[in-house]
Amino acid sequence: MEDIKIEECQYKSHFELTHPISKGDKLEYKLNTGERGLITVAAITPNSIISTSGKEYFLAQMQCINRSKISAVKTTAAGLGITTIIVSSLLVIGAMETASAALSV
């Protein structure tokens, strides 16, 4: 998880984040009330983050935000790798059974 610092600007009416947040980012948050949760970012305003569920989270009410560093590309690649291993294993087992059947005749 990547820690994102929230800083209120002295002379501006918005917040600045040390690491920019983008649409689609998955964030773990903790509010000043102690509430914690995970959200996917749908939109960003100068004072809040809007989740894909439509709920608005105001930065003034957030104690901390962390971003997951796992990307969709890495997740897809891992899934394809596992699928390739499974299919390869099934082909090898099938070939071994065919060879075993041919030898036992």
All heavy atoms as an XYZ file, in Angstrom:
786
protein
N       0.835     -1.176      0.000
C       0.000      0.000      0.000
C       0.886      1.249      0.000
O       1.893      1.294      0.671
C      -0.893      0.015      1.231
C      -1.859     -1.151      1.336
S      -3.077     -1.146      0.057
C      -4.414     -0.371      0.887
N       0.479      2.228     -0.752
C       1.200      3.492     -0.836
C       0.476      4.534      0.003
O      -0.700      4.787     -0.187
C       1.245      3.937     -2.301
C       1.907      5.251     -2.526
C       1.853      5.675     -3.979
O       1.084      5.106     -4.754
O       2.577      6.611     -4.316
N       1.190      5.134      0.947
C       0.606      6.145      1.822
C       0.429      7.442      1.037
O       1.333      7.895      0.352
C       1.525      6.383      3.021
C       0.916      7.339      4.022
O      -0.279      7.209      4.308
O       1.659      8.202      4.518
N      -0.751      8.035      1.120
C      -1.046      9.305      0.457
C      -1.286     10.346      1.536
O      -2.156     10.187      2.378
C      -2.286      9.175     -0.451
C      -2.019      8.112     -1.519
C      -2.649     10.516     -1.072
C      -3.224      7.751     -2.336
N      -0.489     11.396      1.540
C      -0.622     12.447      2.549
C      -1.621     13.504      2.074
O      -1.635     13.885      0.921
C       0.731     13.083      2.821
C       1.684     12.145      3.519
C       2.942     12.866      3.922
C       3.902     12.063      4.724
N       4.072     10.713      4.517
N      -2.465     13.954      3.003
C      -3.476     14.972      2.723
C      -3.008     16.275      3.366
O      -2.763     16.316      4.568
C      -4.842     14.572      3.321
C      -5.258     13.195      2.838
C      -5.902     15.615      2.983
C      -6.415     12.607      3.612
N      -2.856     17.310      2.562
C      -2.423     18.595      3.092
C      -3.423     19.670      2.687
O      -3.715     19.838      1.512
C      -1.038     18.953      2.555
C       0.037     17.979      2.994
C       1.396     18.308      2.413
O       1.610     19.453      1.992
O       2.232     17.405      2.376
N      -3.937     20.406      3.666
C      -4.853     21.512      3.379
C      -4.010     22.735      3.037
O      -3.078     23.080      3.748
C      -5.746     21.796      4.577
C      -6.831     22.789      4.260
C      -7.854     22.884      5.371
O      -7.652     22.284      6.439
O      -8.866     23.559      5.154
N      -4.327     23.354      1.921
C      -3.587     24.536      1.491
C      -4.007     25.746      2.320
O      -5.190     25.968      2.546
C      -3.843     24.807      0.013
S      -3.256     23.479     -1.021
N      -3.028     26.531      2.756
C      -3.309     27.694      3.590
C      -4.118     28.761      2.855
O      -5.030     29.344      3.407
C      -2.007     28.333      4.067
C      -1.384     27.634      5.234
C      -0.165     28.411      5.708
O       0.478     29.101      4.942
N       0.148     28.273      6.992
N      -3.772     29.037      1.638
C      -4.363     30.173      0.932
C      -5.323     29.745     -0.178
O      -5.726     30.554     -0.981
C      -3.261     31.057      0.351
C      -2.294     31.497      1.418
C      -1.025     30.968      1.472
C      -2.678     32.426      2.390
C      -0.140     31.358      2.475
C      -1.797     32.809      3.389
C      -0.529     32.277      3.421
O       0.340     32.661      4.412
N      -5.671     28.486     -0.221
C      -6.554     27.978     -1.265
C      -7.692     27.209     -0.617
O      -7.585     26.744      0.512
C      -5.780     27.065     -2.217
C      -4.639     27.765     -2.925
C      -3.866     26.792     -3.769
C      -2.633     27.459     -4.374
N      -1.772     26.521     -5.037
N      -8.768     27.046     -1.339
C      -9.923     26.327     -0.788
C      -9.978     24.894     -1.306
O     -11.019     24.426     -1.741
C     -11.207     27.074     -1.147
O     -11.330     27.118     -2.556
N      -8.844     24.212     -1.306
C      -8.813     22.808     -1.702
C      -7.667     22.092     -0.987
O      -6.888     22.706     -0.280
C      -8.679     22.674     -3.227
C      -7.346     23.106     -3.754
N      -7.043     24.411     -4.019
C      -6.243     22.382     -4.060
C      -5.795     24.495     -4.473
N      -5.291     23.281     -4.497
N      -7.601     20.785     -1.196
C      -6.572     19.956     -0.581
C      -5.596     19.494     -1.655
O      -5.954     19.366     -2.812
C      -7.198     18.723      0.085
C      -7.984     19.062      1.312
C      -9.287     19.512      1.225
C      -7.415     18.932      2.561
C     -10.011     19.827      2.349
C      -8.132     19.249      3.704
C      -9.431     19.692      3.596
N      -4.358     19.241     -1.259
C      -3.373     18.683     -2.169
C      -2.933     17.329     -1.614
O      -2.710     17.183     -0.411
C      -2.173     19.615     -2.313
C      -2.507     20.880     -3.078
C      -1.294     21.760     -3.327
O      -0.164     21.359     -2.996
O      -1.504     22.865     -3.847
N      -2.813     16.360     -2.506
C      -2.378     15.019     -2.124
C      -0.958     14.824     -2.629
O      -0.639     15.189     -3.757
C      -3.319     13.974     -2.735
C      -4.802     14.163     -2.377
C      -5.655     13.190     -3.157
C      -5.011     13.974     -0.889
N      -0.095     14.243     -1.786
C       1.309     14.095     -2.167
C       1.485     13.147     -3.347
O       2.421     13.296     -4.110
C       2.163     13.612     -0.986
O       1.594     12.408     -0.478
C       2.241     14.651      0.102
N       0.625     12.177     -3.482
C       0.634     11.282     -4.641
C      -0.731     11.418     -5.300
O      -1.744     11.122     -4.673
C       0.880      9.830     -4.228
C       2.204      9.623     -3.571
N       3.373      9.599     -4.279
C       2.549      9.465     -2.278
C       4.392      9.412     -3.442
N       3.908      9.331     -2.221
N      -0.781     11.868     -6.550
C      -2.080     12.077     -7.196
C      -2.932     10.810     -7.221
O      -2.416      9.703     -7.368
C      -1.712     12.507     -8.610
C      -0.303     12.964     -8.530
C       0.325     12.193     -7.415
N      -4.214     10.996     -7.089
C      -5.172      9.895     -7.165
C      -5.843      9.967     -8.526
O      -6.179     11.047     -8.999
C      -6.220     10.011     -6.039
C      -5.545      9.803     -4.682
C      -7.346      9.011     -6.236
C      -6.459     10.032     -3.513
N      -6.048      8.817     -9.137
C      -6.670      8.764    -10.454
C      -7.954      7.954    -10.413
O      -8.136      7.100     -9.530
C      -5.723      8.113    -11.464
O      -4.520      8.824    -11.538
N      -8.807      8.197    -11.371
C     -10.038      7.421    -11.512
C      -9.660      5.953    -11.659
O      -8.736      5.602    -12.396
C     -10.787      7.916    -12.758
C     -12.102      7.256    -12.975
C     -12.801      7.851    -14.189
C     -14.098      7.121    -14.456
N     -14.782      7.670    -15.627
N     -10.345      5.092    -10.926
C     -10.063      3.655    -10.973
C      -9.130      3.165     -9.882
O      -9.022      1.962     -9.658
N      -8.441      4.078     -9.184
C      -7.557      3.665     -8.083
C      -8.379      3.020     -6.977
O      -9.495      3.437     -6.684
C      -6.816      4.869     -7.496
C      -5.638      5.320     -8.347
O      -5.302      4.630     -9.317
O      -5.071      6.384     -8.030
N      -7.805      2.020     -6.355
C      -8.437      1.362     -5.209
C      -7.756      1.919     -3.961
O      -6.546      1.832     -3.825
C      -8.288     -0.141     -5.315
C      -9.009     -0.687     -6.534
C      -9.041     -2.188     -6.550
C      -9.690     -2.751     -7.782
N     -10.805     -2.086     -8.324
N      -8.572      2.498     -3.071
C      -8.040      3.152     -1.883
C      -8.575      2.525     -0.605
O      -9.731      2.138     -0.534
C      -8.424      4.637     -1.886
C      -8.039      5.473     -3.096
C      -8.589      6.881     -2.947
C      -6.539      5.496     -3.284
N      -7.707      2.457      0.389
C      -8.104      2.094      1.746
C      -8.095      3.405      2.522
O      -7.143      4.175      2.429
C      -7.092      1.123      2.339
C      -7.409      0.698      3.738
C      -6.350     -0.230      4.312
O      -5.566     -0.804      3.550
O      -6.326     -0.347      5.544
N      -9.170      3.682      3.255
C      -9.249      4.960      3.959
C      -9.611      4.755      5.429
O     -10.123      3.725      5.824
C     -10.292      5.881      3.308
C     -11.711      5.369      3.474
C     -12.462      5.705      4.591
C     -12.282      4.530      2.531
C     -13.752      5.218      4.755
C     -13.565      4.045      2.684
C     -14.295      4.392      3.801
O     -15.558      3.898      3.962
N      -9.303      5.791      6.210
C      -9.742      5.849      7.599
C     -10.229      7.270      7.841
O      -9.502      8.238      7.589
C      -8.613      5.511      8.568
C      -9.074      5.548     10.023
C      -7.951      5.176     10.976
C      -8.437      5.262     12.408
N      -7.357      4.994     13.358
N     -11.475      7.395      8.299
C     -12.060      8.701      8.591
C     -11.720      9.129     10.013
O     -11.316      8.304     10.842
C     -13.578      8.657      8.415
C     -14.092      8.288      7.020
C     -15.617      8.265      7.013
C     -13.560      9.236      5.970
N     -11.907     10.406     10.306
C     -11.666     10.930     11.662
C     -12.562     10.253     12.694
O     -12.226     10.202     13.873
C     -11.882     12.443     11.687
C     -10.856     13.170     10.849
O      -9.749     12.687     10.648
N     -11.228     14.331     10.338
N     -13.702      9.705     12.249
C     -14.632      9.003     13.148
C     -14.148      7.604     13.501
O     -14.730      6.941     14.348
C     -16.012      8.883     12.492
O     -15.885      8.114     11.283
C     -16.619     10.237     12.188
N     -13.098      7.134     12.798
C     -12.591      5.783     13.015
C     -13.094      4.801     11.976
O     -12.611      3.675     11.893
N     -14.077      5.204     11.185
C     -14.605      4.329     10.123
C     -13.502      4.044      9.112
O     -12.744      4.923      8.729
C     -15.779      5.022      9.425
C     -16.343      4.211      8.265
C     -17.408      4.958      7.479
O     -17.972      5.946      7.998
O     -17.671      4.557      6.333
N     -13.414      2.781      8.708
C     -12.426      2.345      7.708
C     -13.153      1.681      6.563
O     -14.245      1.161      6.726
C     -11.448      1.330      8.314
C     -10.575      1.874      9.394
C      -9.712      0.752      9.987
N      -8.802      1.259     10.976
C      -7.532      1.535     10.723
N      -7.032      1.342      9.533
N      -6.757      2.009     11.679
N     -12.506      1.658      5.416
C     -13.107      0.971      4.290
C     -12.232      0.990      3.063
O     -11.134      1.553      3.059
N     -12.728      0.327      2.015
C     -12.058      0.273      0.718
C     -12.995      0.854     -0.322
O     -14.188      0.548     -0.316
C     -11.717     -1.168      0.344
C     -10.744     -1.899      1.257
C     -10.709     -3.376      0.916
C      -9.356     -1.305      1.123
N     -12.464      1.677     -1.222
C     -13.273      2.245     -2.292
C     -12.494      2.210     -3.603
O     -11.266      2.129     -3.603
C     -13.702      3.705     -2.001
C     -12.484      4.623     -1.827
C     -14.629      3.780     -0.817
C     -12.825      6.104     -1.764
N     -13.230      2.283     -4.699
C     -12.649      2.491     -6.013
C     -13.052      3.892     -6.443
O     -14.224      4.257     -6.378
C     -13.159      1.442     -7.016
O     -12.816      0.141     -6.526
C     -12.534      1.636     -8.388
N     -12.092      4.682     -6.881
C     -12.329      6.081     -7.213
C     -13.079      6.205     -8.541
O     -12.656      5.661     -9.554
C     -10.994      6.857     -7.300
C     -11.222      8.299     -7.719
C     -10.250      6.787     -5.977
N     -14.202      6.940     -8.506
C     -14.957      7.238     -9.717
C     -14.658      8.654    -10.196
O     -14.603      8.910    -11.399
C     -16.454      7.083     -9.466
N     -14.475      9.588     -9.248
C     -14.194     10.985     -9.585
C     -13.491     11.660     -8.417
O     -13.559     11.185     -7.280
C     -15.492     11.719     -9.905
N     -12.813     12.767     -8.728
C     -12.094     13.522     -7.714
C     -12.493     14.990     -7.849
O     -12.543     15.516     -8.955
C     -10.571     13.383     -7.899
C     -10.183     11.908     -7.826
C      -9.804     14.163     -6.855
C      -9.302     11.475     -8.933
N     -12.806     15.631     -6.722
C     -13.074     17.066     -6.703
C     -11.977     17.711     -5.858
O     -11.207     16.995     -5.203
C     -14.464     17.375     -6.091
O     -14.410     17.100     -4.690
C     -15.565     16.550     -6.735
N     -11.881     19.020     -5.815
C     -10.839     19.651     -4.993
C     -10.944     19.327     -3.497
O      -9.956     19.393     -2.786
C     -11.063     21.152     -5.218
C     -11.705     21.231     -6.559
C     -12.579     20.002     -6.648
N     -12.138     18.929     -3.034
C     -12.328     18.683     -1.599
C     -12.797     17.273     -1.253
O     -13.029     16.983     -0.089
C     -13.328     19.690     -1.027
C     -12.785     21.097     -1.072
O     -11.681     21.338     -0.617
N     -13.543     22.009     -1.643
N     -12.985     16.426     -2.253
C     -13.525     15.101     -1.944
C     -13.147     14.068     -2.993
O     -12.654     14.400     -4.073
C     -15.053     15.169     -1.832
O     -15.612     15.502     -3.089
N     -13.398     12.821     -2.637
C     -13.241     11.686     -3.539
C     -14.604     11.020     -3.637
O     -15.256     10.784     -2.617
C     -12.207     10.673     -2.976
C     -10.835     11.348     -2.851
C     -12.152      9.432     -3.854
C      -9.828     10.514     -2.087
N     -15.036     10.720     -4.847
C     -16.323     10.066     -5.058
C     -16.054      8.632     -5.500
O     -15.285      8.396     -6.426
C     -17.161     10.824     -6.106
C     -17.373     12.266     -5.628
C     -18.492     10.118     -6.347
C     -17.929     13.197     -6.664
N     -16.685      7.690     -4.790
C     -16.462      6.275     -5.079
C     -17.379      5.813     -6.212
O     -18.324      6.495     -6.585
C     -16.712      5.436     -3.829
O     -18.089      5.387     -3.548
N     -17.098      4.614     -6.716
C     -17.931      4.044     -7.779
C     -19.337      3.738     -7.284
O     -20.254      3.623     -8.081
C     -17.290      2.762     -8.358
O     -16.972      1.872     -7.271
C     -16.026      3.079     -9.141
N     -19.518      3.642     -5.965
C     -20.861      3.429     -5.408
C     -21.640      4.747     -5.328
O     -22.820      4.747     -5.005
C     -20.772      2.810     -4.015
O     -20.219      3.738     -3.096
N     -20.962      5.877     -5.604
C     -21.616      7.174     -5.582
C     -21.450      7.939     -4.280
O     -21.843      9.090     -4.188
N     -20.851      7.311     -3.280
C     -20.665      7.994     -1.997
C     -19.500      8.984     -2.097
O     -18.477      8.691     -2.707
C     -20.397      6.974     -0.890
C     -20.332      7.600      0.488
C     -20.278      6.564      1.592
C     -20.195      7.266      2.944
N     -20.035      6.336      4.037
N     -19.686     10.154     -1.483
C     -18.654     11.192     -1.496
C     -17.914     11.187     -0.162
O     -18.526     11.200      0.905
C     -19.291     12.559     -1.748
C     -18.292     13.665     -1.956
C     -18.922     14.953     -2.452
O     -20.160     15.092     -2.355
O     -18.185     15.814     -2.928
N     -16.596     11.161     -0.226
C     -15.739     11.164      0.961
C     -14.973     12.488      0.976
O     -14.156     12.745      0.100
C     -14.755      9.987      0.922
C     -15.446      8.658      0.950
C     -15.883      8.048     -0.225
C     -15.673      8.006      2.150
C     -16.535      6.825     -0.200
C     -16.322      6.779      2.186
C     -16.748      6.204      1.001
O     -17.393      4.992      1.033
N     -15.250     13.334      1.976
C     -14.607     14.644      2.063
C     -13.220     14.500      2.676
O     -13.045     13.851      3.708
C     -15.478     15.605      2.874
C     -16.753     15.947      2.159
C     -17.924     15.251      2.435
C     -16.777     16.920      1.175
C     -19.099     15.539      1.756
C     -17.942     17.224      0.490
C     -19.112     16.526      0.778
N     -12.226     15.104      2.034
C     -10.842     14.986      2.489
C     -10.650     15.567      3.884
O      -9.815     15.086      4.646
C      -9.908     15.653      1.482
C      -9.884     14.972      0.100
C      -9.071     15.796     -0.883
C      -9.344     13.558      0.192
N     -11.423     16.570      4.252
C     -11.321     17.167      5.588
C     -11.702     16.166      6.675
O     -11.300     16.310      7.830
C     -12.213     18.400      5.687
N     -12.473     15.135      6.316
C     -12.910     14.135      7.280
C     -12.031     12.883      7.270
O     -12.278     11.951      8.015
C     -14.358     13.741      6.988
C     -15.324     14.898      7.119
C     -16.718     14.545      6.651
O     -16.945     13.492      6.061
N     -17.662     15.430      6.904
N     -11.004     12.865      6.416
C     -10.152     11.679      6.299
C      -8.906     11.818      7.149
O      -8.244     12.846      7.144
C      -9.771     11.450      4.848
C     -10.926     11.026      3.999
S     -10.322     10.412      2.432
C     -11.765      9.556      1.864
N      -8.620     10.745      7.878
C      -7.413     10.699      8.698
C      -6.248     10.191      7.849
O      -5.138     10.687      7.953
C      -7.645      9.791      9.901
C      -6.534      9.815     10.898
C      -6.913      9.026     12.145
O      -7.962      8.401     12.218
N      -6.054      9.051     13.129
N      -6.497      9.175      7.019
C      -5.445      8.667      6.141
C      -6.047      7.958      4.932
O      -7.188      7.500      4.964
C      -4.484      7.741      6.884
S      -5.219      6.199      7.421
N      -5.241      7.894      3.869
C      -5.619      7.210      2.633
C      -4.407      6.398      2.184
O      -3.280      6.890      2.213
C      -5.957      8.204      1.498
C      -7.009      9.201      1.919
C      -6.402      7.454      0.251
C      -7.208     10.330      0.918
N      -4.629      5.167      1.762
C      -3.578      4.326      1.194
C      -4.068      3.777     -0.133
O      -5.222      3.393     -0.267
C      -3.229      3.161      2.123
C      -2.564      3.643      3.387
O      -1.565      4.333      3.343
N      -3.137      3.291      4.520
N      -3.165      3.726     -1.116
C      -3.511      3.209     -2.434
C      -2.895      1.823     -2.620
O      -1.736      1.598     -2.302
C      -2.988      4.142     -3.531
C      -3.274      3.621     -4.923
C      -2.652      4.428     -6.059
N      -1.742      5.453     -5.644
C      -1.854      6.727     -6.011
N      -2.820      7.123     -6.771
N      -0.960      7.599     -5.608
N      -3.680      0.923     -3.163
C      -3.184     -0.399     -3.497
C      -2.300     -0.277     -4.721
O      -2.654      0.383     -5.689
C      -4.360     -1.336     -3.782
O      -3.886     -2.571     -4.226
N      -1.126     -0.899     -4.702
C      -0.195     -0.807     -5.829
C      -0.393     -1.919     -6.854
O       0.289     -1.956     -7.854
C       1.245     -0.828     -5.322
C       1.654      0.443     -4.624
C       3.130      0.420     -4.354
C       3.589      1.733     -3.774
N       5.025      1.777     -3.585
N      -1.305     -2.843     -6.614
C      -1.533     -3.944     -7.554
C      -2.332     -3.408     -8.728
O      -3.416     -2.896     -8.567
C      -2.278     -5.103     -6.883
C      -1.436     -5.656     -5.739
C      -2.610     -6.189     -7.890
C      -2.141     -6.703     -4.914
N      -1.787     -3.540     -9.915
C      -2.469     -3.019    -11.091
C      -3.311     -4.100    -11.752
O      -3.094     -5.293    -11.561
C      -1.449     -2.487    -12.100
O      -0.734     -3.557    -12.675
N      -4.242     -3.677    -12.570
C      -5.096     -4.611    -13.305
C      -4.268     -5.456    -14.259
O      -4.558     -6.634    -14.480
C      -6.172     -3.842    -14.050
N      -3.213     -4.879    -14.832
C      -2.354     -5.617    -15.766
C      -1.660     -6.766    -15.046
O      -1.620     -7.887    -15.553
C      -1.315     -4.666    -16.405
C      -0.326     -5.433    -17.257
C      -2.006     -3.586    -17.213
N      -1.141     -6.491    -13.857
C      -0.466     -7.548    -13.100
C      -1.449     -8.637    -12.697
O      -1.125     -9.818    -12.739
C       0.206     -6.960    -11.851
C       1.396     -6.092    -12.153
C       1.975     -5.532    -10.868
C       3.088     -4.545    -11.148
N       3.566     -3.920     -9.915
N      -2.643     -8.259    -12.294
C      -3.660     -9.233    -11.900
C      -4.044    -10.109    -13.087
O      -4.155    -11.327    -12.963
C      -4.902     -8.508    -11.343
O      -4.490     -7.676    -10.265
C      -5.944     -9.491    -10.851
N      -4.228     -9.492    -14.248
C      -4.567    -10.243    -15.458
C      -3.437    -11.187    -15.843
O      -3.679    -12.345    -16.186
C      -4.865     -9.268    -16.618
O      -5.929     -8.414    -16.225
C      -5.245    -10.015    -17.881
N      -2.201    -10.704    -15.786
C      -1.049    -11.536    -16.125
C      -0.940    -12.741    -15.187
O      -0.664    -13.859    -15.631
C       0.232    -10.705    -16.069
N      -1.178    -12.512    -13.909
C      -1.130    -13.616    -12.943
C      -2.217    -14.646    -13.250
O      -1.973    -15.857    -13.212
C      -1.293    -13.083    -11.526
N      -3.408    -14.176    -13.580
C      -4.508    -15.083    -13.926
C      -4.200    -15.894    -15.164
O      -4.465    -17.102    -15.221
N      -3.617    -15.248    -16.173
C      -3.248    -15.959    -17.397
C      -2.148    -16.985    -17.130
O      -2.161    -18.077    -17.691
C      -2.796    -14.975    -18.474
C      -3.898    -14.106    -19.084
C      -3.291    -13.067    -20.019
C      -4.910    -14.952    -19.827
N      -1.208    -16.624    -16.266
C      -0.131    -17.554    -15.918
C      -0.663    -18.806    -15.236
O      -0.276    -19.927    -15.558
N      -1.575    -18.629    -14.300
C      -2.168    -19.767    -13.588
C      -2.974    -20.630    -14.554
O      -2.898    -21.859    -14.523
C      -3.035    -19.271    -12.410
C      -2.129    -18.664    -11.338
C      -3.898    -20.385    -11.836
C      -2.855    -17.929    -10.242
N      -3.741    -19.976    -15.444
C      -4.533    -20.719    -16.431
C      -3.617    -21.540    -17.336
O      -3.909    -22.701    -17.635
C      -5.389    -19.740    -17.276
O      -6.230    -19.007    -16.394
C      -6.228    -20.483    -18.293
N      -2.498    -20.958    -17.762
C      -1.546    -21.663    -18.622
C      -0.978    -22.895    -17.915
O      -0.866    -23.967    -18.510
C      -0.398    -20.719    -19.030
O      -0.958    -19.596    -19.710
C       0.605    -21.416    -19.931
N      -0.663    -22.763    -16.646
C      -0.122    -23.903    -15.876
C      -1.163    -25.015    -15.781
O      -0.839    -26.193    -15.967
C       0.328    -23.436    -14.473
C       1.560    -22.550    -14.595
C       0.582    -24.621    -13.546
C       1.952    -21.835    -13.311
N      -2.403    -24.661    -15.515
C      -3.464    -25.670    -15.383
C      -3.692    -26.390    -16.708
O      -3.756    -27.622    -16.751
C      -4.768    -25.017    -14.863
C      -4.579    -24.568    -13.413
C      -5.953    -25.976    -14.988
C      -5.700    -23.704    -12.871
N      -3.805    -25.634    -17.799
C      -4.039    -26.245    -19.118
C      -2.865    -27.133    -19.503
O      -3.056    -28.252    -19.997
C      -4.295    -25.154    -20.184
C      -4.281    -25.741    -21.586
C      -5.616    -24.448    -19.906
N      -1.629    -26.663    -19.268
C      -0.442    -27.466    -19.579
C      -0.441    -28.764    -18.787
O      -0.122    -29.836    -19.320
C       0.839    -26.679    -19.283
O       0.892    -25.530    -20.072
N      -0.799    -28.688    -17.516
C      -0.836    -29.888    -16.668
C      -1.860    -30.882    -17.183
O      -1.601    -32.097    -17.231
C      -1.174    -29.512    -15.226
O      -0.191    -28.665    -14.699
N      -3.023    -30.391    -17.593
C      -4.061    -31.277    -18.128
C      -3.607    -31.939    -19.421
O      -3.879    -33.127    -19.648
C      -5.369    -30.510    -18.348
C      -6.069    -30.030    -17.070
C      -7.265    -29.150    -17.422
C      -6.504    -31.209    -16.216
N      -2.904    -31.200    -20.281
C      -2.408    -31.769    -21.532
C      -1.356    -32.850    -21.258
O      -1.359    -33.904    -21.910
C      -1.829    -30.671    -22.426
C      -2.847    -29.706    -23.028
C      -2.139    -28.572    -23.762
C      -3.797    -30.437    -23.958
N      -0.475    -32.614    -20.308
C       0.555    -33.596    -19.963
C      -0.085    -34.857    -19.396
O       0.278    -35.981    -19.765
C       1.583    -32.993    -18.973
C       2.476    -34.060    -18.376
C       2.407    -31.921    -19.655
N      -1.066    -34.689    -18.514
C      -1.756    -35.848    -17.927
C      -2.475    -36.639    -19.016
O      -2.413    -37.871    -19.049
C      -2.736    -35.397    -16.821
C      -1.949    -34.878    -15.617
C      -3.676    -36.525    -16.417
C      -2.792    -34.190    -14.571
N      -3.124    -35.930    -19.939
C      -3.812    -36.599    -21.048
C      -2.839    -37.360    -21.926
O      -3.112    -38.489    -22.351
N      -1.680    -36.775    -22.204
C      -0.668    -37.430    -23.027
C      -0.111    -38.654    -22.322
O       0.126    -39.702    -22.950
C       0.451    -36.437    -23.349
N       0.055    -38.553    -21.005
C       0.573    -39.698    -20.250
C      -0.436    -40.848    -20.253
O      -0.059    -42.016    -20.383
C       0.902    -39.274    -18.808
C       2.133    -38.381    -18.726
S       2.442    -37.676    -17.088
C       2.506    -39.104    -16.050
N      -1.703    -40.540    -20.118
C      -2.731    -41.585    -20.144
C      -2.805    -42.249    -21.516
O      -2.964    -43.469    -21.614
C      -4.088    -40.996    -19.760
C      -4.199    -40.664    -18.288
C      -5.553    -40.077    -17.915
O      -6.433    -39.949    -18.787
O      -5.730    -39.745    -16.724
N      -2.685    -41.444    -22.565
C      -2.711    -41.987    -23.941
C      -1.508    -42.906    -24.162
O      -1.639    -44.008    -24.716
C      -2.711    -40.848    -24.970
O      -3.814    -40.006    -24.728
C      -2.778    -41.373    -26.384
N      -0.346    -42.474    -23.720
C       0.874    -43.300    -23.865
C       0.764    -44.580    -23.046
O       1.147    -45.653    -23.496
C       2.102    -42.490    -23.445
N       0.213    -44.466    -21.855
C       0.061    -45.634    -20.987
C      -0.901    -46.634    -21.605
O      -0.653    -47.842    -21.590
C      -0.449    -45.202    -19.622
O      -0.712    -46.309    -18.796
N      -1.981    -46.149    -22.194
C      -2.960    -47.016    -22.850
C      -2.343    -47.703    -24.055
O      -2.597    -48.885    -24.322
C      -4.211    -46.217    -23.247
N      -1.522    -46.967    -24.824
C      -0.891    -47.533    -26.012
C       0.117    -48.618    -25.643
O       0.251    -49.619    -26.337
C      -0.218    -46.427    -26.823
N       0.834    -48.444    -24.545
C       1.821    -49.423    -24.118
C       1.198    -50.672    -23.522
O       1.776    -51.756    -23.578
C       2.772    -48.784    -23.105
C       3.706    -47.706    -23.646
C       4.475    -47.054    -22.499
C       4.675    -48.296    -24.665
N       0.021    -50.541    -22.946
C      -0.589    -51.699    -22.294
C      -1.323    -52.603    -23.295
O      -1.785    -53.652    -22.922
C      -1.551    -51.235    -21.195
O      -2.627    -50.508    -21.750
N      -1.436    -52.192    -24.555
C      -2.134    -53.016    -25.560
C      -1.256    -54.091    -26.083
O      -0.196    -54.280    -26.168
C      -2.663    -52.143    -26.721
C      -3.229    -53.003    -27.822
C      -3.675    -51.174    -26.200
